[in-house]
C-alpha cells in the first residue's frame, strides 16, 4: 500500500526523541507524488492515542497554488495506528469541530535543522464533524475519481473505505479520542505557545 515517489517511504510510524516545543511540520502528499498541504505547529506531547501537535492561529497553511493564515487554533493528532490524521478545533468561529483526513504511508522523520516532519499521503476522503452539517463523510466522488486516475490498489481502497466507516461510527459515538481528549491538548498548546505562530 505504497504511493509513488518522491513521497518518503518506510518512515517510522511512531516518534522517538521529540520534546514539547519542537517544531513539527505536517506534510501531506497525493498518491501520485504531488505535494499537498503543509501545516506547521509545535509538538505538545503524546498519549495512548498518538502524538499531538498544536497549530496556532496565524500559522501559514499552504499547498501549491494556495496559502492562508490559520484563523483559529487547532491541535493535530498523528495516531499510533490507523489510516488517518485528525485535526480538532474548539473555536465557535470555525465550522469544523473535527476533521479526519483518511491517509496512508504515515510516518515521521527528523528535519535537518531541528524539529520533525509528519508525512502522510492524503487519500481524498474525509470524515468531518461540522457545526453546520453534523458528522458526515466527504469527498467520496473525489476518492473514487482519484482511485481510478492514480491507480490506487484495490486493497488500499478497501482499507481506506473500511477505516472511514469505522471513524464515522467512532466519531458519532464519541469514542476516544473523539471524547473531548483534544480539549486538554489544545489548552496545553495555548498555555505553552500563546504568542506563537509561523508569521
N, C-alpha and C positions, 0 to 999 in steps of 0.2 A: 504494500500500500504506500508506495513512494511517489513523489512528484518529480517533475523534470528539473534538471539543472537550470539555473545556479542556486536553487534552494538548498540551504545547508542540510546535509543528510547525516543520519546516525548520531544526532546530538543527544546527550543525556536528558532523560525526562525529568529527573529531579535535579535540584540545585544545591550544591555544597559550597560553603565558604562565603555566602552573602551575609552582610550585616546591615542593620537598619540604617537607612540614609544613603545606601549605594544607589547610583543611577541605574535605572532599568529601562531599556528601550524595547517596547513590544513591537516586533516587526512581522507583519503578515505578508504572505506571498499568495499568488494564484497558482493553481496546479500546473499551468504551463510555464512557470518560472518567472512570470511578470511580477514586478514589485507591487505591493498593495499598501495598506495603511501602516504608518509608523506613528507610535504614540509614546512619548517619554513619560517617565514617572520616577518614583522613589520607592525603594524596597522598604516595606514596613515590617514584615516578618512572615512566619509560617505557622500553620496548624495542621490538623489531621487532613484537612481538605486540600491544602496546597500552599502556594506562595502568593502573598498579597502585595500589590503594587499600588501606591497612591498616585493618582493623576490629578494634580490641582487645576482649578480653573485658571485660565490664562496660558495653559500649555499649548504649544504648537502641535496640532494634529494634521498630518499630511499624507498625501499619496500623489503619484504622478499626475500633474494637471490640477491639483486641488490642495488647498491648505486653509486652515482656520484656527482661531484661538478657541480653546475649550471654554464654553460658557459656564460650566458648573464643575464642581469637584466630582471625582469618581474614584472607585477602587476596583482594580482588575484582579481577578483570581486566575492563576495558572494552576489548574488542578493536578494532583499527583497521578491521576488516572482518568480515562475518558477521552472522548474526541471532541473537546470543546474548550473555549476560553470564555470567561464571564466578566462582564462589566456591570457594576452596581452603582446606582445613583440614589440620592435621598432629597434632592432639591425639587420643590414643587414647580419650579420654573422649567424643569426638564421633564419631557413627556415620558421618557423611559425610566422604569424602576430597575429592570434587569434586562440585559442584552447579552444573549449567549450566541457566540459565533461557533457553529459547527466547523471543526478543524481537524486536520491530520498533521503528521510529522511535527509534533510539538516537541520542542527541546531548547536547551539553554547553552549559551556559550559566553565566555568572558570577552569583554571588549579590550582592545589593545591598550587604551589609556585609562582603564579603570571602569568599573561598572559591569553590567551584564546585558545580554540581549536574549529576549524570549522570542524564539522563532516559531512560526506556525504557517500552515497552508490553509487558507480560507476556502471552505467548500461551498460558499454561496448559498448557505441555508442557515437560517437564524431562528431561535426561539426567543420571544420577546414578551416581557411584562410591561405594558404601556398603561399610563393613567387614562388615556382616552379610549383605548381599544381592548384592554384586558390582556389576557395571555393568548398568544397565537403563534403559529408557525409562518414564517415569512420567506418569500423568495423561492417557493417551490418550483416556479416556472424557470427561474434563472438556474437553479440547481439542475433541473432536467436538461436545459439547453446546454449548459457548460459540460455536463457529463458526456453529452454527445460530441460537442465541439473539441473538447480537450482530452477525450478518451479516458474518462475515469474507469478504472477496473470495476467490474460488477460486484466483487466482494467489498470494495470500498463504498460503492453506492449503497449496498445493503447495510453495511456497518453504520454509515452516517444516518441513514433513514431510521434505523433502529434506535440509535442514540437520540435522535430528535424526538421520537415518540416517548422515550424514557424521560427526557428532560421536560417535555410538556407535562407529563404526569407528576414528576417531582416538584416542578415549579408550582403547579396547581394545588398540590397538597402541602406546600411549604416544607418539604423535606430539606434537611440540611444538605448543602449550605444555603438554601433558599428560605431560611427560617429567621432571618434577621441577623445572622452571623456577620454579614458585611458591615452592619452599622457600627460595630465596635472597631473594625479596621479603618473605616472612614474617620471615626473620631480620633484614632491614634495618628492617622496621617495628618489630619488638620492640626492637631496639637504639635506635632513634630515639625511640620513644614508649612505653617500658616502663611508665611511670607514668600513661599516658593512658587515659581512657575518656570517655564522654559523660555520666557522672554528675556 
